[in-house]
Amino acid sequence: MAKPYLEIKGLTKRIGHRTLFEDVSFTINEREHIGLIAKNGTGKSTLLSILAGKEGDDGGTMVFRNDLKVGYLEQMPTIDRQEVEGQNDEYQQRYKQYLTRMKITEEEASRSESQLSGGQVKRIALARVLAGEPDLLILDEPTNHLDLEMIEWLENLLSRSTMAILMVTHDRYFLDRICSSIIEMDNSRIYTYRGNYSYYLEKRQERIDNMNAEIARANNLYRTELEWMRSTPCARSSKARYRIESFYELEKRAKQRIEERNVRLEMGGTYIGNKIFVAHNVCKAFGEHVILKDFNYNFTRYEKLGIVGNNGTGKSTFVRMLLGLEPHDSGTIDIGETVRFGYYSQQGMAFRDDQKVIDAVRDIAEYVDMGNGEKLSASQFLQHFLFPPEEQHSYIYKLSGGERRRLYLCTVLMKAPNFLILDEPTNDLDIVTLQILEDYLKSFRGCLIIVSHDRYFMDRVVDHTLVFHGDGNIQDFPGSYSQYRDWKEQNAKPIAEKPQPKEDKSPERRNQNRARRLTFKERQEFTQLEKDIATLETEKKQIEAALCGGTTSVDEITQMSKRLPILTEELEEKEMRWLELSEFA
């Protein structure tokens, strides 16, 4: 049996009097792709930083395989040019290749960090980490600030990679398609699931159902034993003492709580009229960089619109023009009188670090109108956003990045807008918060625009998509992002499969075309390819099913993980050869 890359036993971390996590133990094996899931504030980023050697722990052990090379991408990376410049020529070549693949020019790569966008910094940092060819790659929110094209490129790269990977991400499609194991940190305990994200959801629910049933049984027995404790004098016999001790153990089990925090946020929307906004011949450019060109749009009542596109195509500029925060060059944007905007920006809200969570909300309103005559206090409303009463009196400087974003979202929604504009709302939010937000937005009685690179989130919420292609080219697509991707692939297939040269209609050329047939050996090859492809596809499906089945041993998972990328590459080669021969079959 191969020695694991990394064994973690009893790892503990505290910040002041607060315990982030305690007694964390798990193993990372060769080629294993692991997703780490936990609520905001439970120390996910801190754990990754400790494993990468960036900060210390307060107990436990970490045993790395000898000479293990670790690569680490921080959630908010910085550009370390000294590290790059100190590497050998082979590394420099790979680094430049990754920059090219991620559409970073040499001029951009040489700029100071203050002159670069968040997406450019993330891509340069990714190139630096990937060029090092680590054995173990640790990624903290790798999709943040990347556009969809880059996310899908990275997803494809990592899903085939033979590196071991440990990642934290809120992007559920990314998680589902790359990871073969999920580790969940919940209430200071670790739960491991040998499968992808979809498998994790299914098995996690089974675990919660079983635990709830166990708690219910313990409660029934607890009531019986409680009567005995209250009515029977505590004799000194060993039997009575044993029963008393058992009672206190039973009491602990009966008082357990599965802290699902699956609260449902329901608010009555403020009235919104039929006229929302009408854009007529709107133009916007920054020098030669065109954002909008004669853009026309009539936004309808209760429309839920998603906006997607590469970084720099003008998505955020568009919503800022709609809000009146950015002027347009020409044309008109006419906003309805009843429209009441709520805006969640990428930059977030500037909170005072010396302020308490509850005070930041009370500065906006003491009570929140939920509609239908119901009102919640600021404290009650915060609980909908996963801030229990004991955490509401914490100072803001103690909050994690995700907790700050969650607080910011709370301050936007508590103003009861009827037109929500959310610009990259999923960055830094945990999956539990995203599920609550998704449920709220699906039933939101108002208008909605979401700018996001989170495909799962968009698919669950929006029913209409604007695709920003750049240079003022905006495509209006009547469906979700995944539906747009399917449509795009179907329409691109004839071009992708075989570029067709201009037909030569001369008699000589027609005779040549008719004469071209498969040779005997090619016919044999063509027949064998069909059999090979069917066999390889069957093997691939079996491996994928086994990896998601949860009953496969660690050794088998390791071997299958090695085989899968080789199998995929072999399958692609045979399919391409089959396509070549099929032209003349």
C-alpha positions in Angstrom: 0.0 0.0 0.0 1.4 3.4 -1.0 2.2 5.8 1.8 -0.3 8.7 1.9 0.9 12.2 0.8 -0.3 13.8 4.0 -1.7 12.4 7.3 -3.4 14.9 9.7 -4.1 13.8 13.2 -5.8 15.8 16.0 -5.2 19.2 14.4 -6.5 22.1 16.5 -6.6 25.9 16.0 -7.7 28.7 18.3 -8.0 32.4 17.9 -8.0 34.0 21.4 -10.8 32.3 23.3 -12.5 31.0 20.2 -11.8 27.5 18.9 -12.0 27.4 15.1 -11.6 23.6 14.9 -10.4 20.9 17.2 -9.1 17.3 16.8 -9.3 17.4 13.0 -8.0 14.2 11.4 -8.0 13.0 7.8 -5.6 11.7 5.1 -4.7 12.9 1.6 -3.6 10.1 -0.8 -1.8 10.2 -4.1 -3.9 11.6 -7.0 -6.9 12.0 -4.6 -9.1 15.0 -5.4 -10.8 16.2 -2.2 -13.3 19.0 -1.6 -13.5 20.6 1.9 -16.9 21.8 2.9 -17.8 23.8 6.0 -19.8 26.9 7.1 -18.2 30.3 7.0 -16.2 31.1 10.1 -15.3 27.5 10.9 -11.7 27.9 9.8 -11.6 26.4 6.2 -9.1 29.0 5.0 -7.1 28.8 8.2 -6.8 25.0 7.9 -5.5 25.2 4.3 -3.0 27.9 5.4 -1.7 25.7 8.1 -1.3 22.7 5.8 0.6 25.0 3.3 2.9 26.0 6.1 1.8 29.7 6.1 0.7 29.7 9.8 1.0 27.6 12.9 -1.5 25.3 14.7 -2.3 24.8 18.4 -2.0 21.0 18.5 -2.0 17.9 16.5 0.4 16.4 13.9 0.9 16.6 10.2 3.1 14.0 8.5 4.1 14.8 4.9 5.6 12.2 2.5 9.3 12.9 2.0 10.1 15.4 -0.7 6.4 16.2 -1.2 6.0 19.3 -3.3 3.1 21.4 -2.2 1.5 24.2 -4.2 -0.9 26.7 -2.5 -3.3 29.2 -4.0 -4.7 31.6 -1.4 -8.2 33.0 -1.5 -6.8 36.5 -2.0 -3.4 35.8 -3.6 -0.6 38.3 -4.2 1.9 38.4 -7.0 5.3 37.0 -5.9 7.6 37.9 -8.8 10.7 37.1 -6.8 9.6 33.4 -6.5 9.0 33.2 -10.2 12.3 34.9 -11.1 14.3 32.6 -8.8 13.1 29.4 -10.7 15.0 27.5 -13.4 14.4 27.9 -17.2 12.2 24.8 -17.4 9.8 26.4 -14.8 9.9 29.8 -16.6 8.8 28.1 -19.8 5.8 26.4 -18.1 4.9 29.7 -16.3 4.8 31.6 -19.7 2.7 28.8 -21.2 0.1 29.0 -18.5 0.0 32.8 -18.7 -0.7 32.4 -22.5 -3.4 29.8 -21.8 -5.0 32.1 -19.3 -4.8 35.1 -21.7 -2.3 37.2 -19.7 0.2 39.1 -21.9 3.8 39.6 -20.8 3.0 43.3 -20.4 0.1 42.6 -18.0 2.3 40.1 -16.1 4.9 42.7 -15.5 2.5 45.3 -14.1 2.3 46.2 -10.4 -0.6 44.5 -8.5 -2.4 47.8 -8.1 -2.7 48.1 -11.9 -4.3 44.7 -12.3 -7.9 43.4 -11.8 -8.8 40.7 -9.3 -9.2 38.3 -12.1 -5.8 39.1 -13.6 -4.1 38.7 -10.2 -5.8 35.3 -9.7 -4.7 34.0 -13.1 -1.1 35.1 -12.6 -1.1 33.4 -9.2 -2.6 30.3 -10.7 0.1 30.2 -13.4 2.8 30.5 -10.7 1.4 27.6 -8.7 0.6 25.3 -11.7 4.1 25.9 -13.3 5.7 24.4 -10.1 4.0 21.0 -10.9 3.2 20.3 -7.2 2.4 16.8 -6.0 -0.3 18.3 -3.7 -2.2 21.3 -4.9 -4.1 23.3 -2.2 -6.7 25.7 -3.6 -8.8 28.2 -1.6 -11.8 29.4 -3.7 -9.9 29.0 -7.0 -12.9 30.2 -9.1 -13.3 33.6 -7.4 -12.7 36.5 -9.9 -12.4 34.1 -12.8 -14.8 34.4 -15.7 -16.7 31.4 -17.1 -14.2 30.6 -19.8 -11.3 30.4 -17.4 -13.4 28.4 -14.8 -14.3 25.8 -17.4 -10.7 25.7 -18.7 -9.4 25.2 -15.1 -12.1 22.6 -14.4 -11.1 20.6 -17.4 -7.4 20.8 -16.5 -7.9 19.7 -12.9 -10.4 17.0 -13.6 -7.7 15.2 -15.6 -4.8 16.1 -13.4 -2.8 13.4 -11.6 -1.9 15.8 -8.8 -3.5 15.3 -5.4 -5.9 18.2 -4.8 -7.5 19.7 -1.6 -9.8 22.5 -2.4 -12.3 24.8 -0.8 -14.9 26.2 -3.3 -18.5 27.4 -3.3 -18.8 26.5 -7.0 -20.8 23.2 -6.8 -20.4 22.3 -10.5 -16.7 22.7 -10.1 -16.7 20.6 -7.0 -18.9 17.9 -8.5 -16.8 17.5 -11.7 -13.3 17.5 -10.1 -13.6 15.9 -6.6 -13.9 12.2 -5.9 -14.0 12.7 -2.1 -15.7 15.2 0.1 -14.7 16.1 3.7 -17.2 18.0 5.8 -16.3 19.9 8.9 -19.4 20.2 11.1 -19.6 21.1 14.8 -15.9 20.3 15.2 -16.3 16.9 13.7 -15.0 15.5 10.4 -17.2 13.4 8.0 -15.6 11.8 4.9 -17.6 10.8 1.9 -16.0 8.7 -0.9 -17.8 10.3 -3.9 -18.5 13.6 -5.6 -20.6 16.5 -4.4 -23.9 14.9 -5.6 -23.1 11.7 -3.7 -22.1 13.8 -0.6 -25.5 15.5 -0.6 -27.3 12.2 -0.7 -25.2 10.5 2.0 -25.2 13.6 4.2 -29.0 13.7 4.3 -29.0 10.0 5.2 -26.6 10.7 8.1 -28.8 13.6 9.3 -31.9 11.5 9.1 -30.3 8.6 11.0 -29.0 10.9 13.7 -32.3 12.6 14.1 -33.9 9.2 14.5 -31.3 8.3 17.1 -32.0 11.5 19.0 -35.7 10.9 18.9 -35.2 7.4 20.4 -32.9 8.8 23.1 -35.6 11.4 24.0 -38.2 8.7 24.4 -36.0 6.7 26.7 -34.8 9.9 28.5 -38.4 10.8 29.5 -38.8 7.3 31.2 -35.4 7.5 32.9 -36.1 11.1 34.0 -39.3 9.9 35.8 -37.2 7.2 37.6 -34.6 9.8 38.6 -37.2 12.1 40.1 -39.3 9.4 41.8 -36.7 6.9 43.1 -34.3 7.6 45.9 -30.7 7.3 44.7 -29.7 4.0 46.5 -26.1 3.3 46.8 -26.3 -0.1 45.1 -24.0 -0.6 42.1 -27.0 -1.2 39.9 -28.5 2.2 40.9 -25.2 4.0 40.4 -24.7 2.4 37.0 -28.3 3.5 36.0 -27.6 7.1 37.2 -24.4 7.3 35.2 -26.2 5.9 32.1 -28.9 8.5 32.6 -26.4 11.4 32.3 -24.9 9.8 29.1 -28.5 9.4 27.8 -29.2 13.0 28.6 -26.3 14.2 26.5 -27.5 12.2 23.5 -31.1 13.4 23.9 -30.1 17.0 24.0 -28.0 16.8 20.8 -29.1 19.1 18.0 -28.5 18.7 14.3 -27.7 22.4 13.6 -28.9 22.4 10.0 -29.6 26.1 10.0 -31.8 25.5 7.0 -33.9 28.6 7.8 -36.2 29.9 5.1 -36.1 33.6 4.4 -39.5 34.9 3.3 -40.3 38.5 2.7 -43.3 40.2 1.2 -42.0 42.2 -1.8 -42.7 45.9 -2.1 -45.2 46.7 -4.9 -43.6 47.2 -8.3 -45.5 48.5 -11.4 -45.5 47.3 -14.9 -42.9 49.7 -16.1 -39.5 48.6 -14.9 -36.8 50.0 -17.2 -36.5 50.7 -20.9 -33.1 51.1 -22.5 -33.1 52.7 -26.0 -30.0 52.9 -28.2 -27.7 53.1 -25.2 -23.9 53.4 -26.0 -21.0 53.3 -23.7 -17.2 53.1 -24.3 -14.0 53.7 -22.5 -11.8 55.1 -25.4 -11.7 52.3 -28.0 -13.1 49.7 -25.5 -16.8 49.4 -26.4 -19.2 48.3 -23.7 -22.6 48.9 -25.2 -23.5 49.8 -28.8 -27.1 50.8 -29.6 -28.4 48.6 -26.8 -32.1 48.2 -26.6 -34.0 46.3 -23.9 -37.4 46.4 -22.2 -37.2 44.8 -18.8 -40.5 43.0 -17.8 -42.2 42.7 -14.5 -40.8 39.8 -12.2 -38.1 39.0 -14.8 -35.1 37.1 -13.4 -32.2 37.9 -15.6 -28.6 36.5 -15.5 -25.7 38.3 -17.0 -22.6 36.3 -18.0 -19.4 37.0 -20.0 -15.7 37.2 -19.8 -14.0 39.7 -17.5 -13.7 43.1 -19.1 -16.8 42.8 -21.3 -18.7 45.4 -19.2 -21.1 43.5 -17.1 -20.5 45.5 -13.9 -20.4 48.7 -15.9 -23.8 47.9 -17.3 -25.5 47.5 -13.9 -23.8 50.6 -12.6 -25.3 52.6 -15.5 -28.7 51.1 -14.7 -28.3 52.3 -11.1 -27.2 55.8 -12.2 -23.7 55.2 -10.7 -22.0 55.4 -14.1 -23.0 57.7 -17.0 -23.8 56.4 -20.4 -22.5 58.1 -23.6 -25.7 58.3 -25.5 -29.2 56.9 -25.6 -31.7 56.7 -22.7 -32.4 54.5 -19.7 -35.9 55.1 -18.4 -36.6 53.7 -14.9 -40.2 53.1 -13.6 -41.4 55.3 -10.8 -42.1 52.3 -8.4 -38.7 50.7 -8.8 -36.8 50.4 -5.6 -33.3 49.0 -6.2 -31.2 46.9 -3.8 -27.6 46.6 -4.9 -25.1 44.0 -3.8 -21.7 45.0 -5.3 -18.5 43.0 -5.8 -16.7 45.5 -3.5 -19.0 44.9 -0.6 -19.9 47.3 2.2 -17.3 49.1 4.2 -18.1 48.1 7.8 -16.4 49.6 10.8 -14.2 47.0 12.4 -14.9 48.4 15.9 -18.7 47.9 15.5 -20.7 44.9 16.6 -22.7 42.9 14.1 -26.0 43.8 15.7 -25.2 47.5 15.7 -24.3 47.5 12.0 -27.8 46.2 11.2 -29.6 48.5 13.8 -27.9 51.5 12.1 -30.2 50.7 9.1 -33.3 49.7 11.0 -34.4 48.4 14.4 -37.2 46.4 12.7 -37.6 44.7 9.3 -40.9 44.6 7.5 -41.4 41.1 6.2 -44.8 41.9 4.6 -48.3 40.8 5.6 -48.0 42.9 8.7 -45.1 40.8 10.1 -42.1 42.5 11.5 -38.8 41.1 12.8 -36.3 42.8 15.1 -32.8 43.3 13.8 -31.7 40.4 16.0 -34.4 38.0 14.6 -33.6 39.0 11.0 -29.9 38.3 11.6 -30.7 34.8 12.6 -32.1 34.2 9.1 -28.6 34.9 7.9 -27.0 32.4 10.2 -25.9 34.8 12.9 -27.2 33.2 16.2 -27.7 35.7 19.2 -24.3 34.9 20.8 -22.5 35.8 17.5 -24.4 39.0 17.0 -22.5 40.8 19.7 -19.1 39.9 18.2 -17.0 42.7 16.7 -16.9 42.9 12.9 -13.1 42.6 12.8 -13.5 39.1 14.1 -15.6 38.0 11.1 -14.3 35.9 8.3 -14.5 37.1 4.7 -17.6 35.0 4.1 -19.3 36.2 7.3 -18.7 39.8 6.2 -20.3 39.1 2.8 -23.2 37.4 4.6 -23.7 40.5 6.8 -23.6 42.7 3.7 -26.2 40.6 2.0 -28.4 41.0 5.1 -28.1 44.8 5.0 -29.2 44.8 1.3 -32.2 42.6 1.7 -33.5 44.2 4.9 -34.4 47.4 3.0 -37.1 45.4 1.2 -36.2 46.3 -2.4 -38.4 45.2 -5.3 -35.6 45.1 -7.9 -32.4 43.3 -6.7 -29.1 43.7 -8.6 -26.5 41.2 -7.3 -23.0 41.5 -8.7 -21.0 38.3 -8.0 -23.1 37.5 -4.8 -21.6 34.0 -4.4 -18.0 34.9 -3.8 -16.9 33.9 -0.3 -20.4 32.7 0.7 -20.6 29.1 2.0 -22.9 26.5 0.4 -25.4 26.6 3.2 -25.9 30.4 2.8 -26.1 30.0 -1.0 -28.9 27.5 -0.6 -30.9 29.9 1.6 -30.3 32.7 -0.9 -31.3 30.6 -3.9 -34.6 29.6 -2.2 -35.3 33.2 -1.4 -34.5 34.5 -4.9 -36.6 31.8 -6.6 -39.7 33.0 -4.7 -38.7 36.7 -4.7 -41.7 38.8 -5.8 -39.8 41.4 -7.7 -37.3 41.9 -10.4 -33.8 40.4 -10.4 -30.5 40.8 -12.2 -27.6 38.6 -11.3 -24.0 39.0 -12.6 -22.3 35.8 -11.7 -19.7 33.1 -12.8 -21.4 30.5 -10.5 -23.2 28.3 -13.0 -25.0 26.2 -10.4 -26.4 29.3 -8.8 -27.5 30.9 -12.1 -29.2 27.6 -13.2 -31.3 27.5 -10.1 -32.4 31.1 -10.1 -32.5 32.8 -13.5 -34.7 32.0 -16.5 -33.2 34.4 -19.0 -29.6 35.3 -19.9 -27.7 38.2 -21.4 -24.3 37.0 -22.8 -21.7 39.8 -23.0 -19.3 38.8 -25.8 -17.3 42.0 -25.8 -17.0 45.0 -28.2 -20.7 45.8 -27.5 -21.9 42.4 -28.8 -24.7 41.3 -26.4 -26.7 38.1 -27.0 -30.2 37.8 -25.5 -30.8 34.1 -24.7 -34.2 32.8 -23.4 -32.9 30.3 -20.9 -30.4 29.4 -18.1 -26.6 29.4 -18.6 -26.4 25.6 -18.9 -29.1 25.7 -21.6 -27.1 28.4 -23.4 -24.0 26.2 -23.2 -25.9 23.2 -24.6 -27.3 25.4 -27.4 -23.8 26.8 -28.2 -22.2 23.4 -28.3 -24.9 22.0 -30.6 -24.6 24.9 -33.0 -20.8 24.7 -33.0 -20.6 20.9 -33.7 -20.5 21.0 -37.5 -17.5 23.4 -37.4 -15.7 21.7 -34.5 -15.9 18.2 -36.0 -14.5 18.9 -39.4 -13.7 22.2 -41.1 -15.0 21.9 -44.7 -12.8 23.2 -47.5 -14.4 25.1 -50.3 -15.8 22.6 -52.7 -14.0 22.1 -56.0 -16.7 21.3 -58.6 -14.3 20.4 -61.5 -14.8 17.0 -63.1 -11.3 15.9 -62.1 -12.0 16.7 -58.4 -15.4 15.0 -58.5 -13.8 11.8 -59.8 -11.1 12.0 -57.1 -13.8 12.3 -54.4 -15.7 9.4 -55.7 -12.6 7.3 -56.0 -11.5 7.8 -52.3 -12.6 4.8 -50.3 -11.2 3.1 -47.3 -8.5 0.6 -47.9 -8.8 -3.0 -46.6 -6.6 -2.2 -43.6 -8.5 1.1 -42.9 -11.8 -0.8 -42.9 -10.3 -3.3 -40.4 -9.1 -0.4 -38.3 -12.4 1.4 -38.5 -14.3 -1.8 -37.3 -11.8 -2.3 -34.5 -12.0 1.4 -33.4 -15.8 1.0 -32.9 -15.2 -2.0 -30.7 -12.4 -0.3 -28.8 -14.4 2.9 -28.2 -17.4 0.9 -26.9 -15.1 -1.0 -24.5 -13.3 2.1 -23.3 -16.6 4.0 -22.7 -17.9 1.0 -20.7 -14.7 1.0 -18.6 -14.9 4.7 -18.0 -18.5 4.5 -16.8 -17.6 1.7 -14.5 -14.7 3.6 -13.0 -16.9 6.8 -12.5 -19.7 4.8 -10.9 -17.2 3.1 -8.6 -15.6 6.4 -7.6 -19.0 7.8 -6.7 -20.3 4.5 -5.1 -18.8 5.0 -1.6 -17.8 1.3 -1.2 -14.5 1.4 -3.0 -11.3 0.9 -1.0 -8.6 3.6 -0.8 -6.2 1.4 -2.8 -8.8 0.8 -5.5 -9.6 4.6 -5.6 -5.9 5.3 -6.1 -5.6 2.9 -9.0 -8.8 4.1 -10.6 -7.7 7.7 -10.3 -4.5 6.9 -12.1 -6.3 5.0 -14.9 -9.1 7.5 -15.5 -7.0 10.4 -17.2 -5.1 7.8 -19.3 -8.4 6.2 -20.3 -10.0 9.6 -21.2 -7.0 10.5 -23.4 -7.0 7.2 -25.2 -10.7 7.4 -25.8 -10.3 10.9 -27.3 -7.6 9.7 -29.6 -9.6 6.8 -30.9 -12.7 9.0 -31.4 -10.7 11.5 -33.4 -9.3 8.7 -35.6 -12.8 7.2 -36.1 -14.0 10.6 -37.3 -11.2 10.8 -39.8 -12.0 7.4 -41.3 -15.8 7.9 -41.1 -15.4 10.5 -43.9 -14.8 7.7 -46.4 -16.6 4.8 -44.8 
